[in-house]
Structure formats: C-alpha cells, structure tokens
C-alpha cells in the first residue's frame, strides 16, 4: 500500500521560512522513476508549486520562483520544499504527489497547512 505523508507546515509571519517534507512508502518503482512535486488546489484545478521530473529537470510555479526550492533524496524516498520570503498569498494546503508514466495511478498525500500572517 502506497502512502505519501507530508509534514512541516505551520503558521509563520510574512517574510519567514518553512521547510516542508514528504515521505513516500510502498512504491512499486524506485523513487527516481517518479515525477514528484508539491501542489496546491484551486476550484477545478491543480496548481503546480514545484516539481522534479524523473529526468531530474525542475519546474516552479511563477509565483514561487526565486523563493522556493524543491529537492529530493532518492535513498530515503523523501521530497523537500524550502520556502523563504513567505507571503500571505502563499497560505494554502500544500500537497505532495508522485507519479510515473509507467503506472496508471498517481499518489497524493493529504496535505499540510501553511499559513502566512501579514
């Protein structure tokens, strides 16, 4: 059974920092075979915050470029999101996900709440 679990969210003042972590377990493929990333949800759509593709290319959402850094540890099946210079508009639930073109399903965590006060 695949489990994806996020941690590290919390309440922080504007300008502050947080580090989110995500651990995936029970995956069928090796961790480096997956595209992994952090996402937010809006009505009817999924918003990409940051992702690392299986070829190790990295993509960021426009609103977080220069402020957020995604990384992963393949040996530990972990994904990280270092968030600095946080803004109130960053407030949201952040979801971790992993998917592979070699599998039918993608895997999502339940999310971790990030709240940035002004």
Secondary structure, 3 states (H helix, E strand, C coil): CCEEEEECCEEEECCCCEEEEEEEECCCCCHHHCEEEEEEEECCEEEEEEEECCCCCEEECCCCCCCEEEEEECCCCEEEEEECCCCHHHCEEEEEEEECCCCCCCEECCCEEEEEEC
